[in-house]
Amino acid sequence: NYPNFLAQQVVNMLREEYKDTTIINCVLPNEPHYEGTIRCDLHWTQLHEMMKNAEGFIAIDSCLNHFSPSANKKGVVIWGSTRWTQFGYKQNKNLQFHMKDDWDKTKYLESDPRNVMVEPKLILDQFKKLDKIKPVACATN
């Protein structure tokens, strides 16, 4: 999972950059809530339908990443110990601590705990690059 303190920084940066944006925190009931978001623990089928109306998303490798092709949405996906070349989608901005744009097999070490430690500013910068009209972000822990 993306560390809570970094996730809150991403939310804070999104709130500052997109003042009229609704940020929906799509989490399980036992996962943390982030200040400045609306908590949403709906069934995955409802999340998929809701995502169709979003303009973008920020998530770890989770259901939102996998919903993105069928919902026809682009987003920023934060990867930990999983290779985005296996489970990622090219329309998304795929990020990992050691890799920012392109996959480099020589930099990948599955057991490195830093893999998921992507800087919040990089996430926001990549979110800004998405082709979107009105930014609405979904976040998962």
C-alpha positions in Angstrom: 0.0 0.0 0.0 1.0 3.6 -0.6 2.0 5.1 2.8 -0.8 7.1 4.5 1.3 10.2 5.1 2.2 10.3 1.4 -1.4 9.7 0.3 -2.6 12.6 2.5 0.1 14.8 0.8 -1.2 13.9 -2.6 -4.8 14.7 -1.5 -3.7 18.1 -0.1 -1.9 18.9 -3.3 -4.9 17.9 -5.4 -7.2 20.1 -3.2 -4.8 23.0 -3.7 -4.5 22.6 -7.5 -8.1 21.7 -8.2 -10.2 23.6 -5.7 -13.6 22.6 -7.2 -12.7 19.0 -7.5 -14.4 16.1 -5.7 -11.9 13.5 -4.5 -13.4 10.2 -3.7 -11.5 7.8 -1.5 -12.4 4.3 -2.7 -11.4 2.1 0.1 -12.5 -1.0 2.1 -14.2 -0.2 5.5 -11.0 -1.0 7.5 -8.7 1.3 5.4 -7.8 4.9 6.3 -9.9 8.0 5.4 -8.1 11.0 4.1 -9.0 14.6 5.1 -10.5 16.4 2.1 -12.0 13.3 0.5 -15.4 11.6 0.4 -15.1 8.0 1.7 -16.6 5.5 -0.7 -16.8 1.8 0.1 -19.3 0.7 -2.6 -19.3 -2.6 -4.3 -16.8 -2.8 -7.1 -19.5 -2.8 -9.8 -20.7 0.5 -8.5 -17.1 1.9 -8.4 -16.7 0.9 -12.0 -19.9 2.8 -13.0 -18.8 5.8 -11.0 -15.4 5.7 -12.6 -17.0 6.1 -16.0 -18.0 9.6 -15.0 -14.6 10.6 -13.5 -12.1 12.5 -15.5 -9.1 10.6 -14.0 -7.9 8.6 -11.1 -4.9 8.0 -8.8 -4.5 4.6 -7.4 -2.2 1.8 -6.3 -2.3 -1.3 -8.5 -5.9 -2.1 -7.5 -9.3 -2.5 -9.1 -9.3 1.1 -10.4 -6.2 0.2 -12.5 -8.0 -2.8 -13.9 -11.3 -0.9 -14.5 -9.6 1.9 -16.4 -9.6 0.2 -19.9 -13.3 -0.8 -19.7 -14.3 2.5 -18.2 -12.2 4.3 -20.8 -10.3 6.4 -18.2 -6.7 7.3 -17.7 -5.0 7.6 -14.4 -1.8 7.5 -12.4 -1.0 4.1 -10.9 1.6 3.6 -8.1 3.3 0.3 -8.2 5.0 -1.6 -5.4 6.5 -5.0 -5.8 4.5 -5.9 -8.9 5.8 -5.2 -12.4 3.6 -2.8 -14.3 4.7 -4.5 -17.5 2.7 -7.5 -16.2 -0.5 -6.0 -14.9 -0.4 -2.3 -16.0 -2.1 -0.5 -18.9 -0.2 1.8 -21.3 -2.9 4.5 -21.2 -2.1 5.1 -17.5 0.9 6.9 -16.0 2.7 4.0 -14.2 5.0 5.0 -11.4 7.4 3.3 -9.1 10.1 4.7 -6.8 12.9 3.7 -9.2 11.1 4.3 -12.4 9.2 7.3 -13.5 8.3 6.9 -17.2 9.8 3.8 -18.8 10.2 0.3 -17.4 13.9 -0.5 -16.7 14.3 -4.1 -15.7 17.8 -3.4 -14.3 16.2 -1.1 -11.6 13.5 -3.5 -10.5 14.0 -5.4 -7.3 10.8 -7.1 -6.1 11.8 -7.1 -2.4 12.8 -3.4 -2.2 10.4 -1.7 0.3 11.0 1.6 -1.4 9.2 0.6 -4.6 5.9 2.2 -3.6 7.5 5.4 -2.2 6.7 7.6 -5.1 7.0 11.4 -4.4 3.6 13.1 -4.1 4.7 15.9 -6.4 5.6 13.5 -9.2 2.1 11.9 -8.8 0.4 15.3 -9.1 2.6 16.3 -12.1 1.7 13.1 -13.9 -2.0 13.6 -13.0 -1.9 17.1 -14.6 -0.6 15.5 -17.9 -3.7 13.3 -18.2 -6.0 14.2 -21.1 -9.0 15.4 -19.1 -11.6 18.1 -19.2 -12.7 18.4 -15.6 -10.5 16.7 -13.1 -12.2 14.3 -10.6 -9.9 11.9 -8.8 -10.5 8.6 -7.3 -7.9 7.3 -4.8 -7.4 3.9 -3.3 -5.0 2.9 -0.6 
